[in-house]
Structures are given as C-alpha cells and as structure tokens.
Amino acid sequence: MADCIFCGIVEGTVPSEKVYENDKVLAFRDINPAAPVHVLIIPKKHIPSLLEAEEEPELMGEIIAAASKVAKELGLAEKGFRLVNNCGDHGLQTVYHIHFHLVGGRQLSWPPG
Ligand code: DGP
C-alpha cells in the first residue's frame, strides 16, 4: 500500500533490522525500543488494524507462531516476555499496518498506562 511505512519495509525500500522472515510474515527491530528486546511482527499483506484480523485467522496464527519462534531465538523463553497489539486511537496505534510488539529482556509492569 502506498504511503505505508511497514509496506515499505516489506518491499525493502525502507531499511530495517530484520530478525525473522517467511513468505507471509516479517519481524524486525522497533526503531524506538521500549525494552532490550523490542521486535515488531507484521504480516507482509497490508492489513490496517486488529479490527480487520477477523477476516485473516490463518495469517494471525502465522504471526503468533512467528512470535513464539522469535521469542525463543532472541533468548526470551526463560524469563518471559509480552506480545502487544495497539489498536486505534485509544490503543495508541500510530502505524496503520497491523503489528504486534514482542517486548522483553527486562521486568515489565502491569497494568499498562
Ligand atoms: P504503534 O504505536 O503500536 O502503532 O507502534 C508503532 C511502532 O512502530 C513504534 O514503536 C515505532 C515503530 N516504527 C515506526 N516507524 C518505524 C520504522 O520506520 N522502522 C522501524 N523499525 N520501526 C518503526
């Protein structure tokens, strides 16, 4: 999709530090990390937000599977981590290409602010 920064990352026109990729899913380091490990996991297909995910159950499963794989590969299995989706204005979503934040490497707090 034109003007989508994450589509640009998928296409390679926007640089990123990729940590995992398959034919449907891409994972790369967040440009503004909130923790020692902060990876964004996205579908290569442009889907604006979690509101459209109902139509893509298989693809959402691919993302969860990628999160599990990347978490283990980046050393998060022992201590744990968090997988977060921000949706819409109240959720503080800023990029409207659905993405899941894989965050770990330090003690996290709860509930979110
Ligand atoms: P959200 O608020 O959930 O929409 O988070 C969007 C995240 O995307 C935010 O943590 C910063 C990250 N981000 C925005 N632009 C870029 C970019 O060009 N490259 C990378 N690697 N991350 C980006």
py3Dmol code that shows the C-alpha trace and the ligand (Angstrom):
import py3Dmol

protein = """\
ATOM      1  CA  MET A   1       0.000   0.000   0.000  1.00  0.00           C
ATOM      2  CA  ALA A   2       1.381   3.427  -0.971  1.00  0.00           C
ATOM      3  CA  ASP A   3       2.443   5.645   1.931  1.00  0.00           C
ATOM      4  CA  CYS A   4       2.576   2.732   4.396  1.00  0.00           C
ATOM      5  CA  ILE A   5       5.958   2.663   6.148  1.00  0.00           C
ATOM      6  CA  PHE A   6       5.664  -1.036   7.015  1.00  0.00           C
ATOM      7  CA  CYS A   7       4.788  -1.941   3.408  1.00  0.00           C
ATOM      8  CA  GLY A   8       7.999  -0.085   2.535  1.00  0.00           C
ATOM      9  CA  ILE A   9       9.899  -2.288   4.996  1.00  0.00           C
ATOM     10  CA  VAL A  10       8.325  -5.412   3.445  1.00  0.00           C
ATOM     11  CA  GLU A  11       9.306  -4.225  -0.042  1.00  0.00           C
ATOM     12  CA  GLY A  12      12.816  -3.245   1.079  1.00  0.00           C
ATOM     13  CA  THR A  13      12.514   0.442   0.152  1.00  0.00           C
ATOM     14  CA  VAL A  14      12.625   1.368   3.873  1.00  0.00           C
ATOM     15  CA  PRO A  15      15.614  -0.076   5.772  1.00  0.00           C
ATOM     16  CA  SER A  16      15.059  -2.279   8.824  1.00  0.00           C
ATOM     17  CA  GLU A  17      16.895  -4.742  11.018  1.00  0.00           C
ATOM     18  CA  LYS A  18      15.114  -7.975  10.211  1.00  0.00           C
ATOM     19  CA  VAL A  19      15.199 -10.826  12.704  1.00  0.00           C
ATOM     20  CA  TYR A  20      12.834 -13.297  11.004  1.00  0.00           C
ATOM     21  CA  GLU A  21      11.035 -13.671   7.705  1.00  0.00           C
ATOM     22  CA  ASN A  22       8.940 -16.230   5.873  1.00  0.00           C
ATOM     23  CA  ASP A  23       6.617 -15.930   2.893  1.00  0.00           C
ATOM     24  CA  LYS A  24       3.787 -14.369   4.930  1.00  0.00           C
ATOM     25  CA  VAL A  25       5.357 -12.709   7.989  1.00  0.00           C
ATOM     26  CA  LEU A  26       8.231 -10.341   8.764  1.00  0.00           C
ATOM     27  CA  ALA A  27       9.811  -9.476  12.139  1.00  0.00           C
ATOM     28  CA  PHE A  28      12.177  -6.527  12.610  1.00  0.00           C
ATOM     29  CA  ARG A  29      13.558  -4.391  15.456  1.00  0.00           C
ATOM     30  CA  ASP A  30      11.464  -1.422  16.564  1.00  0.00           C
ATOM     31  CA  ILE A  31      13.158   1.877  15.694  1.00  0.00           C
ATOM     32  CA  ASN A  32      12.348   3.208  19.188  1.00  0.00           C
ATOM     33  CA  PRO A  33      12.849   0.235  21.523  1.00  0.00           C
ATOM     34  CA  ALA A  34      10.979   0.194  24.838  1.00  0.00           C
ATOM     35  CA  ALA A  35      12.999  -2.731  26.206  1.00  0.00           C
ATOM     36  CA  PRO A  36      16.263  -4.580  25.494  1.00  0.00           C
ATOM     37  CA  VAL A  37      14.312  -6.739  23.037  1.00  0.00           C
ATOM     38  CA  HIS A  38      11.593  -4.935  21.065  1.00  0.00           C
ATOM     39  CA  VAL A  39      10.608  -6.559  17.792  1.00  0.00           C
ATOM     40  CA  LEU A  40       7.619  -5.809  15.568  1.00  0.00           C
ATOM     41  CA  ILE A  41       5.923  -8.775  13.909  1.00  0.00           C
ATOM     42  CA  ILE A  42       3.814  -7.962  10.873  1.00  0.00           C
ATOM     43  CA  PRO A  43       2.018  -9.716   8.035  1.00  0.00           C
ATOM     44  CA  LYS A  44       3.524  -8.886   4.647  1.00  0.00           C
ATOM     45  CA  LYS A  45      -0.012  -8.261   3.451  1.00  0.00           C
ATOM     46  CA  HIS A  46      -1.334  -4.803   4.291  1.00  0.00           C
ATOM     47  CA  ILE A  47      -3.995  -5.149   6.993  1.00  0.00           C
ATOM     48  CA  PRO A  48      -4.727  -1.843   8.755  1.00  0.00           C
ATOM     49  CA  SER A  49      -5.522  -2.995  12.286  1.00  0.00           C
ATOM     50  CA  LEU A  50      -6.797  -5.750  14.570  1.00  0.00           C
ATOM     51  CA  LEU A  51     -10.314  -4.779  13.514  1.00  0.00           C
ATOM     52  CA  GLU A  52      -9.661  -6.460  10.148  1.00  0.00           C
ATOM     53  CA  ALA A  53      -7.941  -9.519  11.683  1.00  0.00           C
ATOM     54  CA  GLU A  54     -11.250 -11.381  11.984  1.00  0.00           C
ATOM     55  CA  GLU A  55     -11.017 -11.927   8.217  1.00  0.00           C
ATOM     56  CA  GLU A  56      -7.473 -13.343   8.437  1.00  0.00           C
ATOM     57  CA  PRO A  57      -7.433 -16.108  11.085  1.00  0.00           C
ATOM     58  CA  GLU A  58      -4.761 -18.208   9.372  1.00  0.00           C
ATOM     59  CA  LEU A  59      -2.462 -15.243   8.904  1.00  0.00           C
ATOM     60  CA  MET A  60      -2.932 -14.217  12.543  1.00  0.00           C
ATOM     61  CA  GLY A  61      -1.919 -17.736  13.517  1.00  0.00           C
ATOM     62  CA  GLU A  62       1.243 -17.346  11.426  1.00  0.00           C
ATOM     63  CA  ILE A  63       2.067 -14.193  13.366  1.00  0.00           C
ATOM     64  CA  ILE A  64       1.623 -15.912  16.741  1.00  0.00           C
ATOM     65  CA  ALA A  65       3.793 -18.793  15.552  1.00  0.00           C
ATOM     66  CA  ALA A  66       6.481 -16.330  14.399  1.00  0.00           C
ATOM     67  CA  ALA A  67       6.331 -14.558  17.775  1.00  0.00           C
ATOM     68  CA  SER A  68       6.904 -17.873  19.553  1.00  0.00           C
ATOM     69  CA  LYS A  69       9.858 -18.680  17.308  1.00  0.00           C
ATOM     70  CA  VAL A  70      11.469 -15.227  17.553  1.00  0.00           C
ATOM     71  CA  ALA A  71      10.992 -15.066  21.338  1.00  0.00           C
ATOM     72  CA  LYS A  72      12.921 -18.303  21.716  1.00  0.00           C
ATOM     73  CA  GLU A  73      15.602 -17.309  19.207  1.00  0.00           C
ATOM     74  CA  LEU A  74      16.193 -13.988  20.986  1.00  0.00           C
ATOM     75  CA  GLY A  75      16.553 -15.621  24.396  1.00  0.00           C
ATOM     76  CA  LEU A  76      13.217 -14.640  25.935  1.00  0.00           C
ATOM     77  CA  ALA A  77      11.919 -18.111  26.745  1.00  0.00           C
ATOM     78  CA  GLU A  78      13.363 -18.464  30.223  1.00  0.00           C
ATOM     79  CA  LYS A  79      12.200 -15.163  31.752  1.00  0.00           C
ATOM     80  CA  GLY A  80       9.172 -14.448  29.582  1.00  0.00           C
ATOM     81  CA  PHE A  81       8.019 -11.520  27.510  1.00  0.00           C
ATOM     82  CA  ARG A  82       4.916  -9.711  26.252  1.00  0.00           C
ATOM     83  CA  LEU A  83       3.165  -9.664  22.865  1.00  0.00           C
ATOM     84  CA  VAL A  84       1.098  -6.493  22.411  1.00  0.00           C
ATOM     85  CA  ASN A  85      -1.163  -5.039  19.755  1.00  0.00           C
ATOM     86  CA  ASN A  86      -2.149  -1.379  19.935  1.00  0.00           C
ATOM     87  CA  CYS A  87      -5.430  -0.745  18.114  1.00  0.00           C
ATOM     88  CA  GLY A  88      -6.925   2.616  17.212  1.00  0.00           C
ATOM     89  CA  ASP A  89      -6.681   5.977  18.941  1.00  0.00           C
ATOM     90  CA  HIS A  90      -7.304   4.773  22.484  1.00  0.00           C
ATOM     91  CA  GLY A  91      -4.812   1.957  21.945  1.00  0.00           C
ATOM     92  CA  LEU A  92      -2.209   4.488  20.737  1.00  0.00           C
ATOM     93  CA  GLN A  93      -1.783   2.823  17.351  1.00  0.00           C
ATOM     94  CA  THR A  94       0.433   5.061  15.228  1.00  0.00           C
ATOM     95  CA  VAL A  95       1.184   2.839  12.210  1.00  0.00           C
ATOM     96  CA  TYR A  96      -1.916   1.507  10.448  1.00  0.00           C
ATOM     97  CA  HIS A  97      -0.378  -1.735   9.185  1.00  0.00           C
ATOM     98  CA  ILE A  98      -1.203  -4.299  11.862  1.00  0.00           C
ATOM     99  CA  HIS A  99       1.783  -5.185  14.040  1.00  0.00           C
ATOM    100  CA  PHE A 100       2.473  -6.977  17.273  1.00  0.00           C
ATOM    101  CA  HIS A 101       5.148  -5.732  19.660  1.00  0.00           C
ATOM    102  CA  LEU A 102       7.304  -8.518  21.098  1.00  0.00           C
ATOM    103  CA  VAL A 103       8.864  -6.937  24.181  1.00  0.00           C
ATOM    104  CA  GLY A 104      11.207  -8.490  26.717  1.00  0.00           C
ATOM    105  CA  GLY A 105      14.644  -8.601  28.269  1.00  0.00           C
ATOM    106  CA  ARG A 106      13.615  -6.743  31.439  1.00  0.00           C
ATOM    107  CA  GLN A 107      10.898  -6.932  34.107  1.00  0.00           C
ATOM    108  CA  LEU A 108       7.699  -5.431  32.648  1.00  0.00           C
ATOM    109  CA  SER A 109       4.901  -3.798  34.653  1.00  0.00           C
ATOM    110  CA  TRP A 110       1.145  -4.287  34.592  1.00  0.00           C
ATOM    111  CA  PRO A 111      -1.437  -2.852  34.014  1.00  0.00           C
ATOM    112  CA  PRO A 112      -0.415  -0.742  31.011  1.00  0.00           C
ATOM    113  CA  GLY A 113      -0.808   3.030  31.306  1.00  0.00           C
TER     114      GLY A 113
END
"""
ligand_1 = """\
23
DGP
P 2.154 1.530 17.473
O 2.090 2.706 18.433
O 1.653 0.274 18.128
O 1.483 1.840 16.151
O 3.708 1.306 17.222
C 4.386 1.633 16.051
C 5.834 1.296 16.277
O 6.495 1.331 15.030
C 6.595 2.253 17.195
O 7.045 1.540 18.347
C 7.765 2.748 16.376
C 7.812 1.781 15.222
N 8.229 2.363 13.965
C 7.670 3.414 13.323
N 8.306 3.668 12.168
C 9.289 2.734 12.066
C 10.279 2.468 11.082
O 10.414 3.134 10.057
N 11.134 1.444 11.339
C 11.028 0.666 12.469
N 11.899 -0.322 12.611
N 10.088 0.883 13.399
C 9.236 1.913 13.208
"""
view = py3Dmol.view(width=600, height=400)
view.addModel(protein, "pdb")
view.setStyle({"model": 0}, {"cartoon": {"style": "trace"}})
view.addModel(ligand_1, "xyz")
view.setStyle({"model": 1}, {"stick": {}})
view.zoomTo()
view.show()
